[in-house]
Amino acid sequence: MRVLVVGAGATGGYYGARLAEIGRDVTFLVRPARAEALAARGLNLKSPFGDLHLPEPRTVTADRLAEHAFDLVILSCKAYDLDAALRDVAPAVTEGTVVLPILNGFAHLDALDAAFGPARVLGGSCAIISTVGAEGEIRHMSELCTITYGERDGGRSDRVQAIDALMQGAKFQARLSDKILLEMWEKWVFLATLAGATTLMRASIGDIVAAPGGREFIEGLHAECLAIAAAAGHAPREKVTAQARATLTAEGSPMTASMLRDILGCGRIEADHIVGDLIARARAAGVAHPLLGIVYTGLKAYEAHRAREAR
């Protein structure tokens, strides 16, 4: 199976490199500058699962993509880069190509369906804490590393079972799900709560819980997100909800969302994709969301400040 990984950054770069490590046919779609850097230094991972150096990772730039054919496209860009990524990757999506997006939220599915047709687009999700270092290396910062995928109708097609076989044996936890849309919603609920609380308070979960009213704020925000998911027909399972609530209210926890790290670094954020889209669905379903609304106001205020500072 010929695999195209869109980008060689903190997420796609990790999963693609680990697949290449076990002999899978992996090519990275990258910008010309990144292609030159990878040709010069190779692709380097620093990870609790063992460091990896790929001296000659296979790369392609968008202008040469039509010369190649791929069976699977793994898409892991940030939501704000999605439109550009779709334009770049379009020549690679031909008859028989399957697209596996591992972005947060759900809005990207509409864009992918419009671009390539729903039949070509799987559901997917991942969990990893990683970043790109100063020398272009990928730094995997914990043993958390999962990727989940499945047909959106819950079926076990030949193609998704072939993808499952492809994923096995690499240094990440890979799992084929027959409830992928539900699992995507469960992650979205958790992530919106985590990002909402830690960005609004500019603090870790443990620090928020230690503050007066902090636990109650997190629990209230989580309840709003759960209600929105239920109204959409994807109420998270009780066991998942209990585990999420325990993680989101753990005393002394240093956990923060990557969105907070982006804000502290004056970077771009996925405010509309993770929180704004959730609010739009809440309004459509008539679900009250006062705390989520405050979170969104804070995120958009940050975006306005960042845009003004950039002028």
C-alpha positions in Angstrom: 0.0 0.0 0.0 1.4 3.4 -1.1 1.0 6.0 1.6 1.1 9.8 1.3 1.5 11.7 4.5 0.6 15.3 4.1 3.4 17.2 5.9 6.3 16.0 8.0 5.5 17.9 11.1 4.8 17.0 14.7 1.9 14.7 14.0 2.1 13.4 10.5 5.8 13.3 10.6 5.8 11.0 13.7 3.2 8.5 12.3 4.8 8.5 8.9 8.3 8.0 10.2 7.2 5.1 12.4 5.5 3.5 9.4 8.6 3.9 7.3 10.6 2.4 10.1 8.8 -0.9 9.7 9.2 -0.9 5.9 5.9 0.7 4.8 5.9 2.6 1.5 5.6 6.2 2.8 6.1 9.5 1.0 5.8 12.9 2.7 4.2 15.8 0.9 6.2 18.8 2.0 7.1 22.4 1.0 10.3 22.9 -1.0 12.2 24.2 2.0 11.2 21.3 4.2 12.2 18.9 1.3 15.6 20.4 1.2 16.1 20.2 4.9 15.0 16.6 5.0 17.3 15.8 2.1 20.2 17.4 4.0 19.6 16.1 7.5 17.1 13.3 7.2 14.0 13.0 9.4 14.8 12.7 13.2 12.5 11.6 16.0 13.2 11.9 19.7 10.7 9.7 21.6 10.2 7.7 24.8 9.7 4.7 22.4 13.2 5.1 21.0 14.8 7.7 18.8 14.8 7.3 15.0 16.8 8.7 12.2 15.6 8.3 8.6 18.6 9.4 6.5 16.6 9.6 3.2 12.9 10.0 3.8 10.9 9.9 0.5 9.4 13.3 -0.2 7.4 15.0 -2.9 6.4 18.6 -3.4 2.9 19.6 -4.6 4.1 20.5 -8.1 5.3 16.9 -8.7 2.4 15.1 -7.0 0.5 14.3 -10.2 3.5 12.1 -11.3 2.7 9.6 -8.4 -0.2 7.4 -7.3 -1.2 6.6 -3.7 -3.6 4.2 -2.0 -3.9 6.1 1.3 -3.5 9.8 2.1 -3.0 10.6 5.8 -4.0 14.2 6.5 -2.9 15.7 9.8 -2.6 19.5 9.2 -4.0 22.2 11.5 -7.6 23.2 10.6 -6.4 26.7 9.5 -4.2 25.1 6.9 -6.8 22.7 5.6 -7.8 24.7 2.4 -4.2 24.9 1.3 -3.6 21.3 2.1 -6.7 20.2 0.0 -5.4 22.2 -3.0 -2.0 20.7 -2.7 -3.1 17.1 -2.2 -5.9 17.0 -4.8 -3.7 15.5 -7.6 -2.9 12.5 -5.3 -6.5 11.6 -4.7 -7.5 9.4 -7.7 -9.7 6.4 -8.3 -9.2 4.0 -5.4 -7.4 6.5 -3.1 -8.6 6.6 0.5 -8.2 9.7 2.7 -7.7 9.3 6.4 -8.0 12.7 8.2 -6.8 12.9 11.9 -7.8 16.5 12.6 -9.8 17.6 15.6 -13.5 18.3 15.4 -15.8 17.6 12.5 -15.8 20.6 10.1 -13.0 19.2 8.1 -15.2 16.2 7.0 -17.5 18.5 5.1 -14.6 20.1 3.3 -13.1 16.7 2.4 -16.5 15.3 1.3 -16.9 18.3 -1.0 -13.4 18.0 -2.4 -13.2 14.2 -2.9 -16.6 12.7 -2.2 -17.8 11.0 1.0 -16.9 7.5 -0.3 -13.2 8.3 -0.3 -13.1 9.8 3.3 -12.7 7.7 6.4 -13.2 8.9 10.0 -10.1 9.2 12.1 -8.6 10.5 15.3 -5.2 10.6 17.0 -3.7 11.4 20.4 -0.1 12.5 20.6 1.9 15.1 22.4 4.7 16.2 20.1 6.3 19.3 18.6 8.9 20.2 16.0 12.2 21.3 17.5 14.6 24.1 16.5 16.5 21.8 14.1 13.4 20.4 12.5 13.4 17.3 14.6 10.1 15.8 15.9 10.0 15.6 19.7 7.5 13.1 21.0 7.0 14.1 24.6 5.1 11.3 26.3 4.1 7.6 25.8 0.7 8.8 24.6 0.5 7.9 21.0 -2.6 6.5 19.4 -4.3 6.5 16.0 -7.9 5.3 15.5 -9.7 4.9 12.1 -12.8 3.4 10.6 -15.5 3.6 8.0 -17.9 6.3 8.9 -20.9 3.9 8.5 -19.3 1.5 11.0 -18.6 -1.2 8.4 -15.4 -3.4 8.2 -14.6 -3.0 4.5 -11.6 -4.7 2.8 -9.9 -1.3 2.4 -10.1 -0.4 6.1 -8.9 -3.8 7.2 -6.0 -3.4 4.8 -5.2 0.0 6.4 -5.4 -1.7 9.9 -2.9 -4.3 8.8 -0.6 -1.6 7.5 -0.7 0.2 10.8 0.1 -2.8 13.0 3.7 -3.2 14.3 4.6 0.4 14.4 5.5 2.3 17.6 2.1 3.7 18.2 -1.2 2.2 19.3 -3.3 1.6 16.2 -7.0 0.6 16.3 -9.8 0.0 13.8 -13.1 1.2 15.2 -16.6 0.4 14.2 -17.8 3.5 16.1 -15.4 6.1 14.7 -17.9 9.0 14.6 -18.8 8.5 18.2 -15.1 8.3 19.2 -14.4 11.5 17.2 -17.2 13.2 19.2 -15.9 11.9 22.5 -12.5 13.3 21.7 -14.0 16.6 20.6 -16.0 17.0 23.9 -12.8 16.3 25.9 -10.6 18.6 23.8 -13.1 21.5 23.8 -13.4 21.3 27.5 -9.6 21.0 28.1 -8.8 23.8 25.6 -11.6 26.0 26.7 -10.7 25.8 30.4 -6.9 26.1 30.1 -6.9 28.8 27.5 -9.5 31.0 29.3 -7.7 30.6 32.6 -4.1 30.5 31.1 -3.4 27.7 33.6 -3.1 24.0 33.9 -5.9 21.7 35.0 -4.4 21.3 38.5 -4.1 25.1 38.9 -7.7 25.6 37.8 -9.0 22.9 40.1 -7.1 24.5 43.0 -8.7 27.9 42.4 -12.0 28.9 43.9 -14.8 27.8 41.6 -12.3 26.2 39.2 -13.6 22.6 39.4 -17.2 23.8 39.0 -16.2 25.8 35.9 -14.6 22.8 34.3 -17.5 20.5 35.2 -20.0 23.0 33.9 -18.1 23.5 30.6 -17.8 19.7 30.2 -21.6 19.3 30.8 -22.3 21.9 28.0 -20.1 20.0 25.5 -21.7 16.7 26.5 -25.1 18.2 25.9 -24.2 19.4 22.4 -22.9 15.9 21.5 -26.1 14.3 22.8 -28.2 16.7 20.7 -26.1 15.7 17.6 -27.0 12.1 18.3 -23.6 11.1 19.6 -23.8 11.1 23.3 -20.4 10.0 24.8 -20.5 6.6 26.6 -20.7 6.7 30.4 -17.3 5.1 31.0 -15.6 7.5 28.6 -17.3 10.5 30.2 -16.3 9.3 33.7 -12.7 8.9 32.6 -12.7 12.3 30.9 -14.2 14.0 33.9 -11.6 12.5 36.2 -8.8 13.6 33.9 -10.2 17.1 33.6 -10.6 17.6 37.3 -7.4 15.8 38.6 -5.8 17.7 41.4 -2.2 18.8 40.7 -2.4 17.8 37.0 0.0 19.7 34.8 -2.1 19.1 31.8 -2.8 21.9 29.3 -4.1 22.0 25.8 -1.8 22.5 22.9 -4.0 25.5 22.1 -2.7 27.2 25.2 0.9 26.5 24.2 0.1 28.0 20.8 -1.4 31.1 22.5 1.6 31.5 24.8 3.8 31.3 21.7 1.7 33.9 19.9 0.8 31.3 17.3 -2.3 30.6 15.3 -5.1 28.6 16.9 -8.0 26.4 15.9 -10.7 28.5 17.7 -13.3 28.2 15.0 -12.8 24.5 14.3 -12.7 23.3 17.9 -15.0 25.8 19.7 -16.8 27.9 17.1 -18.2 24.9 15.2 -19.4 23.3 18.5 -21.2 26.6 19.3 -22.8 26.6 15.8 -24.1 23.1 16.4 -25.4 24.1 19.9 -27.3 27.0 18.5 -28.8 24.9 15.7 -30.0 22.4 18.3 -31.1 25.0 20.9 -28.6 23.8 23.5 -27.6 26.4 26.1 -23.8 27.1 26.2 -23.0 30.2 28.3 -19.5 29.0 29.4 -18.5 27.8 26.0 -19.6 31.2 24.7 -17.3 33.0 27.1 -14.4 30.7 26.0 -15.0 31.5 22.4 -15.1 35.3 23.1 -11.7 34.9 24.8 -10.2 33.0 21.9 -11.5 35.4 19.3 -10.2 38.3 21.4 -6.7 36.7 21.3 -7.0 36.3 17.5 -7.9 40.0 17.1 -5.0 41.1 19.3 -2.6 38.8 17.4 -3.8 40.2 14.1 -3.4 43.8 15.2 0.1 43.1 16.5 1.1 41.6 13.2 0.1 44.8 11.2 
